[in-house]
């Protein structure tokens, strides 16, 4: 089976299982699948992609500020080099997501980065050190938010 057939098979399998994913999955090119899902359905899709479609590694979680929302792309790979990107978003007014470290313990670092850089609350994130900002970084300062600027650090020792 060629790689492109595999991607389309995965797409079709997920769309047939989850009606909310109809027309929300795109095979962009060989070895690259992209899906966008409401956060309320995120974990169902995530678990399916991991457990039933054998995407056994998390490469990264990319976060970005979309204005009223924070969006996250979870980059997963399988053993054949296929990347499955799952994009979801939460309101900036209540930036709360649940950890995926129960599935991928290494995801803790990516989730800590979301906490430090965006001020997102990650429910279930194990206690630990900050990452990547230093321990003396001022509370409430999130450098990847669009409304943040360096002047907010004025008179603060970092």
C-alpha positions as CSV (number, residue, x, y, z in Angstrom):
1,X,0.0,0.0,0.0
2,X,1.5,3.3,-1.0
3,X,1.8,6.0,1.7
4,X,-1.0,8.2,0.1
5,X,-3.4,5.3,0.3
6,X,-2.7,4.9,3.9
7,X,-3.4,8.5,4.7
8,X,-6.7,8.4,2.9
9,X,-7.7,5.1,4.6
10,X,-7.0,6.8,8.0
11,X,-9.0,9.8,7.0
12,X,-12.0,7.7,5.8
13,X,-11.8,5.5,8.9
14,X,-12.0,8.5,11.2
15,X,-14.7,10.3,9.3
16,X,-16.8,7.1,9.3
17,X,-16.4,6.7,13.1
18,X,-16.8,10.4,14.0
19,X,-19.5,12.3,12.1
20,X,-18.2,15.6,13.6
21,X,-15.0,15.0,11.6
22,X,-16.7,14.9,8.2
23,X,-14.8,17.4,5.9
24,X,-12.5,18.3,8.8
25,X,-9.6,16.1,7.8
26,X,-7.3,16.9,4.9
27,X,-4.5,14.8,3.4
28,X,-2.3,17.7,2.4
29,X,0.4,15.6,0.7
30,X,2.0,12.1,1.2
31,X,2.7,11.4,4.8
32,X,0.8,14.5,6.1
33,X,-2.7,14.5,7.6
34,X,-4.3,17.6,9.1
35,X,-7.5,17.7,11.2
36,X,-9.3,20.5,13.0
37,X,-11.6,19.6,15.8
38,X,-13.6,21.5,18.5
39,X,-12.0,21.1,21.9
40,X,-15.1,19.4,23.2
41,X,-14.3,16.5,20.8
42,X,-10.5,16.8,20.9
43,X,-9.8,13.9,23.3
44,X,-12.0,11.4,21.5
45,X,-10.2,12.2,18.2
46,X,-6.8,12.2,19.9
47,X,-7.3,8.9,21.6
48,X,-8.6,7.3,18.3
49,X,-5.6,8.6,16.3
50,X,-3.2,7.3,18.9
51,X,-4.8,4.0,19.9
52,X,-6.6,2.8,16.8
53,X,-4.5,4.4,14.1
54,X,-1.1,3.7,15.7
55,X,0.3,7.3,16.0
56,X,2.7,6.3,18.8
57,X,4.8,9.5,19.2
58,X,4.1,13.1,20.0
59,X,6.7,15.4,18.3
60,X,5.5,18.7,19.6
61,X,2.5,20.8,20.6
62,X,2.5,24.2,18.8
63,X,0.5,27.0,20.5
64,X,-0.5,30.3,19.0
65,X,-2.6,33.3,19.8
66,X,-5.5,33.8,17.4
67,X,-6.9,36.9,19.0
68,X,-9.9,35.6,20.9
69,X,-8.6,32.1,21.1
70,X,-5.5,30.1,21.8
71,X,-5.0,27.4,19.2
72,X,-2.9,24.2,19.6
73,X,-1.6,21.8,17.0
74,X,-0.6,18.4,18.4
75,X,1.9,16.8,16.0
76,X,1.8,13.0,16.1
77,X,3.7,10.5,14.1
78,X,3.5,6.8,13.3
79,X,6.3,4.3,12.6
80,X,5.9,4.8,8.8
81,X,6.8,8.5,9.0
82,X,3.3,9.8,8.6
83,X,2.5,13.0,10.6
84,X,-1.0,13.6,11.9
85,X,-1.6,17.2,13.0
86,X,-4.6,17.8,15.2
87,X,-5.6,21.5,15.6
88,X,-8.0,22.6,18.3
89,X,-8.7,25.9,20.2
90,X,-10.0,27.3,23.4
91,X,-11.2,30.7,24.3
92,X,-8.6,33.1,25.5
93,X,-11.0,34.2,28.2
94,X,-10.8,30.6,29.8
95,X,-7.6,29.0,28.5
96,X,-7.9,25.6,30.0
97,X,-6.9,22.3,28.4
98,X,-6.4,18.8,29.8
99,X,-3.0,17.1,29.8
100,X,-2.1,14.4,27.3
101,X,0.8,13.3,29.5
102,X,-1.3,10.3,30.5
103,X,-0.7,9.0,27.0
104,X,2.6,10.7,26.2
105,X,4.6,11.4,29.4
106,X,7.1,13.4,27.2
107,X,4.3,15.8,26.4
108,X,4.8,17.4,29.8
109,X,7.6,19.7,28.4
110,X,5.4,20.9,25.6
111,X,2.5,21.6,28.0
112,X,4.8,23.4,30.4
113,X,5.8,25.6,27.5
114,X,2.1,26.5,26.8
115,X,1.7,27.4,30.5
116,X,4.9,29.6,30.5
117,X,4.5,31.3,27.1
118,X,0.7,31.7,26.9
119,X,-0.7,31.4,30.4
120,X,-2.8,28.3,29.6
121,X,-3.9,26.1,32.5
122,X,-3.2,22.5,31.8
123,X,-5.4,20.3,34.0
124,X,-3.7,17.2,35.2
125,X,-0.2,18.5,34.4
126,X,2.1,16.9,37.0
127,X,4.0,19.3,39.4
128,X,7.4,20.3,38.2
129,X,9.7,23.1,37.2
130,X,8.8,25.8,34.8
131,X,9.8,25.5,31.2
132,X,11.2,27.4,29.3
133,X,11.2,30.6,31.2
134,X,13.5,31.2,34.2
135,X,12.1,30.8,37.7
136,X,12.3,34.5,38.4
137,X,10.1,35.4,35.3
138,X,7.3,37.8,36.5
139,X,3.9,36.2,37.1
140,X,1.3,37.1,34.6
141,X,3.8,37.8,31.8
142,X,3.2,35.5,28.8
143,X,5.6,36.5,25.9
144,X,3.8,34.6,23.1
145,X,0.5,36.4,23.6
146,X,-0.2,39.0,20.9
147,X,-0.9,41.7,23.5
148,X,2.4,41.2,25.3
149,X,5.4,43.4,24.7
150,X,8.9,43.7,26.2
151,X,8.0,47.0,27.9
152,X,5.8,44.9,30.3
153,X,9.1,43.8,31.9
154,X,10.2,47.3,32.6
155,X,11.4,47.7,36.2
156,X,11.3,43.9,36.7
157,X,14.4,41.9,37.3
158,X,14.7,38.9,34.9
